[in-house]
Amino acid sequence: MTVLNTIDVGGNPRAIAITNDLDGDDNDESAWVTQFFGTPIAEAVDTGRQGRVHEISLATSAVTDTVTLAPIADTGFGVGCAPNQLFNIAINNGKAYVTHVCVAPKGPVTKFNNVFAAVSVIDLSTKAEDLTQAGTVALSKLISAQGTATSNLLGVPVGIDFRPNTNVAYVVSQAG
């Protein structure tokens, strides 16, 4: 129970997930760390922030890559939103799933078009955000596409995990 190394990823790191290819060698694994606050790219616009997730090599204890999470163009409510407040990260089947609040600060301010629960997806083999239909999404749009009546008020998605050996995910939300 001794600190072996400290790695500076800057900003406000929030969550960590570690890969495991089950080969018994930890030197070929990576830790993935989220920055809690999105990085501003423009102010007062719905797509004005990017999320950042850093890859750290467990062999070298150094940051080896940074993946940016792009704004989400379509929330299902006629606005886009930007990743901010990245709460959790989980790894499953070669992908990293990051829960976050997705913000749309441009007015008018209403409960239906300024804050969204979202999950951004990173393909760990390409180290890039998965923007396909099975990738990054505002949860309100995903639920609506499944034919379930919903609103944007899904709360703050603070946790995510998967049923072992499946693609079944569980998202924990607060203030929904």
C-alpha positions as CSV (number, residue, x, y, z in Angstrom):
1,M,0.0,0.0,0.0
2,T,2.7,2.4,-1.1
3,V,2.5,5.2,-3.8
4,L,4.8,4.0,-6.5
5,N,4.3,6.9,-9.0
6,T,2.4,10.1,-9.6
7,I,1.3,11.0,-13.1
8,D,0.3,14.6,-13.9
9,V,-2.5,14.7,-16.4
10,G,-3.3,18.3,-15.7
11,G,-6.8,19.8,-15.2
12,N,-9.3,18.0,-13.0
13,P,-9.0,14.3,-13.4
14,R,-12.2,12.5,-12.3
15,A,-12.4,8.8,-13.3
16,I,-10.1,6.0,-14.2
17,A,-10.5,2.7,-16.0
18,I,-7.7,0.1,-16.7
19,T,-7.6,-2.2,-19.6
20,N,-7.0,-5.9,-19.1
21,D,-6.2,-8.3,-21.9
22,L,-5.9,-11.2,-19.5
23,D,-2.4,-12.2,-20.5
24,G,-0.8,-11.7,-17.1
25,D,1.5,-8.9,-18.3
26,D,0.5,-5.5,-16.9
27,N,3.1,-3.7,-19.0
28,D,0.9,-3.9,-22.1
29,E,-2.1,-2.3,-20.3
30,S,-3.3,1.3,-20.2
31,A,-5.1,3.5,-17.7
32,W,-7.7,5.8,-19.2
33,V,-8.4,9.0,-17.2
34,T,-11.1,11.6,-17.8
35,Q,-10.8,15.3,-17.3
36,F,-13.9,16.4,-15.4
37,F,-14.5,19.7,-17.1
38,G,-14.7,20.0,-20.9
39,T,-12.1,22.2,-22.6
40,P,-13.6,25.4,-24.0
41,I,-13.3,25.9,-27.8
42,A,-16.0,28.6,-28.0
43,E,-18.1,30.3,-25.4
44,A,-21.9,30.6,-25.2
45,V,-22.6,28.2,-28.0
46,D,-24.1,24.7,-27.7
47,T,-21.0,23.0,-29.2
48,G,-18.5,25.1,-27.3
49,R,-16.6,22.4,-25.3
50,Q,-14.6,19.2,-26.0
51,G,-14.2,16.4,-23.5
52,R,-10.7,15.0,-22.9
53,V,-9.7,11.4,-22.0
54,H,-6.0,10.6,-21.4
55,E,-4.4,7.2,-22.0
56,I,-1.5,6.3,-19.6
57,S,0.9,3.5,-20.4
58,L,1.3,1.2,-17.3
59,A,4.7,0.3,-18.6
60,T,6.1,3.8,-18.7
61,S,3.7,5.7,-16.4
62,A,3.4,8.4,-19.1
63,V,0.5,9.9,-21.0
64,T,0.7,8.3,-24.4
65,D,-2.4,9.7,-26.1
66,T,-5.3,12.1,-25.5
67,V,-8.7,11.5,-27.1
68,T,-11.0,14.5,-27.6
69,L,-14.8,14.0,-27.3
70,A,-16.6,16.1,-29.8
71,P,-19.9,18.0,-29.2
72,I,-23.1,16.0,-30.0
73,A,-24.9,17.6,-32.9
74,D,-28.3,16.1,-32.3
75,T,-29.8,15.6,-28.8
76,G,-33.3,14.8,-30.1
77,F,-34.5,18.2,-28.9
78,G,-33.4,20.4,-31.8
79,V,-30.1,21.5,-30.2
80,G,-26.6,20.2,-30.0
81,C,-24.6,19.9,-26.8
82,A,-21.0,19.8,-25.6
83,P,-19.3,17.3,-23.2
84,N,-18.7,18.7,-19.8
85,Q,-18.5,17.2,-16.4
86,L,-17.2,13.8,-17.4
87,F,-18.2,11.6,-14.5
88,N,-17.3,8.0,-15.1
89,I,-15.5,5.7,-17.6
90,A,-15.9,1.9,-18.1
91,I,-14.1,-0.4,-20.6
92,N,-16.0,-3.2,-22.4
93,N,-15.2,-5.2,-25.5
94,G,-12.5,-2.8,-26.8
95,K,-14.3,0.4,-26.1
96,A,-14.3,3.0,-23.4
97,Y,-17.7,4.5,-22.3
98,V,-17.7,7.9,-20.7
99,T,-20.8,9.3,-18.9
100,H,-21.1,13.0,-18.8
101,V,-23.4,16.0,-18.7
102,C,-23.7,17.5,-22.1
103,V,-24.4,21.2,-22.0
104,A,-26.2,23.5,-24.4
105,P,-25.8,27.0,-22.9
106,K,-27.2,29.0,-25.8
107,G,-30.7,30.4,-24.9
108,P,-33.5,30.2,-24.4
109,V,-32.9,28.5,-21.1
110,T,-35.5,25.8,-20.4
111,K,-35.5,22.5,-18.7
112,F,-35.7,20.7,-22.0
113,N,-32.8,22.2,-24.0
114,N,-29.8,23.1,-21.9
115,V,-28.6,20.0,-20.0
116,F,-28.5,16.5,-21.3
117,A,-27.3,13.1,-20.0
118,A,-24.8,11.5,-22.5
119,V,-22.4,8.7,-23.1
120,S,-19.4,9.2,-25.3
121,V,-17.7,6.1,-26.8
122,I,-14.0,5.7,-27.6
123,D,-12.7,2.8,-29.8
124,L,-9.6,1.7,-27.9
125,S,-8.0,0.1,-31.0
126,T,-8.1,3.4,-33.0
127,K,-7.9,5.7,-30.0
128,A,-10.7,7.8,-31.5
129,E,-14.2,8.7,-30.6
130,D,-16.8,6.3,-32.1
131,L,-19.2,8.5,-33.9
132,T,-21.1,5.7,-35.6
133,Q,-24.7,4.8,-34.8
134,A,-23.4,2.5,-32.0
135,G,-21.2,5.3,-30.6
136,T,-21.5,8.6,-28.8
137,V,-25.1,9.6,-28.0
138,A,-27.3,11.9,-25.9
139,L,-29.3,9.4,-23.8
140,S,-32.6,11.2,-24.4
141,K,-32.2,10.5,-28.2
142,L,-31.2,6.9,-27.6
143,I,-34.3,6.2,-25.4
144,S,-36.6,8.0,-27.8
145,A,-35.3,6.0,-30.7
146,Q,-36.3,2.8,-28.8
147,G,-39.9,4.0,-28.8
148,T,-39.9,4.9,-25.2
149,A,-41.6,8.2,-24.3
150,T,-39.0,10.4,-22.6
151,S,-37.8,13.9,-21.9
152,N,-34.4,15.4,-21.5
153,L,-34.7,15.2,-17.7
154,L,-32.6,12.0,-17.2
155,G,-30.4,13.6,-14.5
156,V,-26.7,13.4,-14.2
157,P,-25.2,10.1,-15.4
158,V,-22.6,9.5,-12.7
159,G,-21.8,5.9,-13.3
160,I,-21.7,3.2,-16.0
161,D,-20.8,-0.5,-16.0
162,F,-21.5,-3.6,-18.0
163,R,-22.9,-7.0,-17.4
164,P,-19.8,-9.3,-17.8
165,N,-19.2,-10.6,-21.3
166,T,-22.1,-8.7,-22.8
167,N,-23.0,-5.3,-24.3
168,V,-25.6,-4.8,-21.6
169,A,-24.8,-1.5,-19.8
170,Y,-26.2,0.0,-16.7
171,V,-26.1,3.8,-16.2
172,V,-26.6,5.3,-12.7
173,S,-28.2,8.7,-12.7
174,Q,-28.6,11.2,-9.9
175,A,-31.2,14.1,-9.8
176,G,-33.3,12.6,-12.5
